[in-house]
């Protein structure tokens, strides 16, 4: 190119505006709205459902076992290939990604209405089944959303676009959770859940307005058995042929154990410390929202100045420390300042980490297998933590107390930090990169 693009400007020559401007590009804004819809099912079966069950006086071990509903998200690689390769009848005329976005969104709305109508006190088994159905629909929605985002973003936009997606995810999860708490206190949980189904619409509308993503290359068509098998196995075979692929997968599995184990228990802590629904809503939104915004923008600027590898390492350290902040809150007791500080730091770390870690995972994808490979990566990222949360979190809290539990989650984050540092030093981060991070404007392997 005769003139350097904005994305090739060295870090020292970038103005603040040049670092911030990518957030305002069409693709990044689309990623935000996709993220909003991606985040709300998580709230419906996560912190919001935890609060709902706690207020129905369900015991802690049963409540934390509901994390198995999230485990459906870890199984999505099993059917992600369908979203990639199966053309829907009639509505398929809208395009592969757009048609699946609409169908998956409608499934999430239906599953949320179903969960709204259950009575946990009367039938805990059906409540658990309904939560799993929301997880199944939400996981399918996620497959489509992630593929649409990656194929819409150019390589140089992976950082800001992934950050905006995470920003939207947190806004969607927090807004849906806060709306549910406020409405539940006044009109009951059924009305609260039904109202939150509206958060499925932003992704559906975005896809209908923008149409098929520009980097979408494969066109679904009728296939024989052999071609179907290649569609299923191809994404996995390609990934594991890369240099260092098994170590990359190990990092994906272990890097978020402490964070996942801690995150799904925050509402139990708040409830036991005596915080009201309104207090939780105020601090999750009022403090957490602004801390998240700051984290996202700091992450985008540091990503452009430090490059992907150093930015990811910093994110891992911040997320580790954020777990320790909740140990301090547990020690302090019912403290509005303590709650604001813990939620603020956790949201800042999540906002910053959302930029760089999701950008790294997106860059690992081969553009021929976007939906299937990102489903594998994102599912693996929280699989171990979710299993531990479902099986042991409640029991650990009852046995150790909150302070020791959150100290434990802090130490569980250390192996991921050490492993990624070693991968940086040996060049495995670059060697295992996919075409989504290499092809087009910008290159995720390059340091500023």
C-alpha positions, 0 to 999 in steps of 0.5 A, spaced: 500 500 500 502 506 498 499 510 504 499 506 511 493 505 513 490 507 520 491 500 523 499 500 521 500 506 524 506 504 530 503 505 537 508 511 538 505 515 532 497 513 534 493 519 537 488 518 542 483 519 537 486 514 532 486 509 538 479 510 540 476 511 533 475 503 531 470 503 536 465 507 532 466 503 526 460 499 523 463 493 524 464 494 532 458 497 533 454 491 530 459 487 535 456 491 541 449 489 539 450 482 538 454 482 545 447 484 548 443 479 546 449 474 547 449 476 554 442 476 557 441 468 557 447 467 561 443 472 566 437 468 566 440 462 568 446 465 572 446 470 577 439 472 576 436 465 577 441 464 583 437 470 586 431 467 585 432 460 588 435 463 594 429 467 595 425 461 594 430 458 600 433 453 596 439 450 599 446 452 596 448 445 594 442 445 590 443 452 587 450 451 585 448 445 581 444 449 577 451 451 574 450 444 570 445 448 565 451 452 563 455 446 561 450 445 555 454 451 552 460 447 553 457 441 548 456 446 543 461 444 538 457 437 537 452 441 533 456 447 531 457 444 524 449 444 523 449 452 523 455 452 519 453 447 513 445 446 514 441 451 510 434 452 513 428 451 509 424 457 506 427 462 511 434 460 509 433 465 503 435 470 508 442 467 508 445 462 512 448 466 518 441 471 518 436 465 518 440 462 523 440 468 527 433 469 527 431 462 528 436 461 534 433 468 537 426 465 537 428 459 540 431 463 546 425 467 547 421 461 547 425 458 552 425 464 557 418 464 557 418 457 559 423 458 565 418 464 567 412 460 568 416 455 573 415 454 580 422 452 583 419 451 590 413 446 587 418 443 582 425 444 582 426 438 577 422 442 572 426 448 574 432 445 572 430 442 566 427 449 564 434 452 565 437 447 561 433 449 555 435 456 556 442 454 556 441 449 549 437 455 546 442 460 548 448 456 546 445 455 539 444 463 539 452 464 541 454 459 535 451 464 530 453 470 534 460 468 534 461 466 527 457 472 525 461 477 529 468 474 526 466 474 519 464 481 519 470 484 523 476 485 519 483 482 522 485 489 525 478 490 528 478 483 532 481 487 538 476 493 538 470 488 535 471 483 540 471 488 546 465 491 544 462 484 543 464 483 551 462 490 552 455 488 549 455 482 553 456 485 560 451 490 558 446 485 556 447 480 562 447 486 567 441 490 564 437 483 564 439 481 571 438 488 574 431 489 570 429 482 573 431 484 580 427 490 579 421 487 576 421 481 581 421 485 587 414 489 584 411 484 580 414 477 581 419 473 577 414 470 572 413 477 569 421 479 570 423 473 566 418 475 560 420 482 560 427 480 559 426 476 553 426 483 549 434 482 549 434 477 544 432 482 539 438 486 538 442 481 535 436 479 530 435 486 528 443 487 527 443 481 522 437 483 518 439 490 517 446 488 515 445 482 512 450 476 511 457 478 513 462 479 508 467 474 510 462 469 509 465 464 504 462 457 504 455 456 501 451 451 505 448 445 500 445 438 500 451 433 502 452 426 502 454 422 508 462 423 507 461 430 506 457 431 512 462 427 516 468 432 513 464 438 516 464 435 523 471 433 523 474 438 519 474 443 524 477 439 529 483 436 524 485 442 522 486 445 529 490 440 532 494 439 526 497 446 528 504 447 532 503 447 539 495 446 538 495 441 544 498 446 549 493 452 546 487 447 548 490 446 555 491 454 556 484 455 554 481 449 559 485 452 565 486 460 564 479 461 567 478 456 572 478 461 578 474 466 574 468 461 573 468 458 579 468 465 583 463 469 578 457 464 579 457 465 587 457 472 587 450 473 588 450 467 594 455 472 597 451 478 596 445 474 599 448 472 605 451 479 606 444 482 606 444 486 600 437 487 597 435 486 590 435 494 589 443 495 592 445 489 588 442 492 581 445 499 583 452 497 584 452 492 579 449 497 574 451 504 577 459 502 579 460 495 574 457 499 568 462 504 568 468 500 570 466 496 565 466 501 560 473 504 562 476 497 562 474 496 555 477 502 552 483 501 556 484 494 553 483 497 546 488 502 547 493 498 550 491 492 545 493 497 540 500 499 543 502 493 546 500 487 541 496 481 543 501 477 547 503 482 552 495 485 553 493 478 554 498 476 559 496 483 563 489 481 562 490 474 566 493 477 572 488 482 572 482 477 572 486 473 578 487 479 582 479 481 581 478 474 585 482 476 591 477 483 591 471 478 593 475 475 599 476 482 602 469 484 601 467 477 605 472 479 610 469 486 610 461 484 611 455 488 609 459 494 606 457 498 600 463 501 599 467 494 599 461 492 594 462 497 589 470 496 590 470 489 588 464 489 583 468 495 580 475 492 579 472 485 577 468 489 571 474 493 569 478 487 569 473 483 565 472 489 560 479 489 559 480 482 559 474 481 554 478 485 549 484 481 548 482 474 550 476 474 546 480 477 540 486 472 541 480 466 541 477 469 535 484 470 531 485 462 533 479 460 528 480 458 521 475 462 516 473 456 513 470 453 520 469 459 524 462 457 527 465 450 529 472 452 531 470 458 535 464 454 539 470 449 541 474 454 543 469 458 547 466 452 550 473 449 552 474 456 555 469 455 561 468 447 561 473 445 567 470 451 571 463 450 570 464 443 572 467 445 578 462 450 580 456 445 579 460 439 583 464 443 589 462 450 589 457 450 594 460 445 598 467 449 598 463 455 601 460 451 606 466 448 608 471 453 607 467 460 608 467 465 603 474 468 604 478 462 603 474 460 597 475 466 594 483 466 596 483 459 593 480 461 586 485 466 586 491 461 586 487 457 581 488 463 576 496 462 576 497 456 572 494 460 566 498 466 567 504 461 567 502 457 561 501 463 557 507 466 559 511 460 557 507 460 550 509 467 549 517 465 550 517 459 546 513 462 540 507 458 540 502 463 541 504 465 533 505 458 531 498 456 532 494 462 530 489 461 525 487 465 518 482 469 522 488 473 525 492 473 519 488 474 513 486 481 511 488 488 514 492 487 520 496 481 523 494 479 530 501 476 531 505 483 530 507 487 536 507 494 535 
